[in-house]
């Protein structure tokens, strides 16, 4: 299986841009179009100002996101070949039965091209909305059982779990699909969820990490029986033809702010505490709407460049291709390149996406 590249789906207004973006991404040869499922975005609103990005004059805040599943349906309607994936949703705000129905619906809408990406929900910023976030890993494992149970039976089923109980529950859409059921890709990092991915998932889609870490985690998946699991990654990407310009872009506050949602171990590797304070876990603790301007800027200033390079794809097209090849040697087969170059310089929106399209053209079809 050769390396394929996924590109971002449009998740912000205007609505009409979803179809235009999907059509262009399919024409570029992308292997997938991917949509994150978030109520809240990744960037502190106090920094979403013209001082840091001219985008603030066009999009008033960084949390203006369409519902991922509706956007996926629009992208499916505008395309015919490319995979349409969610990276990722979770069963904390989305009941497993609704996820099962939604992705069967998306499978119909896309003629079998939908991929359900699931995570434990640590990074979903659900606590501000009053949604329970306890026991995320255990809930993910149980939700996976429920989704597959409802997909595999068109007669009423029962299920007795810790968190959900089904009594004579039925979902007949799976039997009516006349096509393969949607694959499920997990965003696993810890040993427990890596084993779950190996035992029950069809794909693995963590955030980008160094190749050595990627290989070690993939080995756990393979040891758990996941020989057929597709190894993928989600990589926030900063790309420019000039290496010196790349360094400037990578040092921009809105680029470095992405690192605030990474786990503490990413910083401990370099002898640093998490920028938001000792004991912070990044995903679980990162609620950007609660950061003040001074706090946000101080935290961003404590993000070392090594963490940016570890967890973002940053470089010239040649450098990025070389890093992708290194990850490919570690087992990677699908890389979602989520372009954020234009956050540092809005004039680079068009050029950076063109560079990604040129990179795709360098890979075997």
Secondary structure, DSSP 4 states (H G I P E B T S, - for coil): ---EEEEEPP-SS-THHHHHHHHHHHHTT-SEEEE---SS-SS-GGG-STTT-GGGGTSS-TT----HHHHHHHHHHT-SSSEEEES-EETTTS-HHHHHHHHHHHHHHTTS-EEEEEE-STTS--GGGT---TTHHHHHHHHHHHHHHHHH-SS-EEEE-SS-EEEEE--TTTTT--SPPPEEEE---SHHHHHHHHHH-SEEEEEP--HHHHHHHHHHHHHTT-TTPEEEEEEEEEE-S-HHHHHHHHTSHHHHGGGGGS-HHHHHTTT---TT-TT--STTT--GGG--HHHHHHHHHT--HHHHHHHEEEE-HHHHHHHHHHHHHTT--EEEEEE-HHHH-GGGHHHHHHHHHHHHHHS--
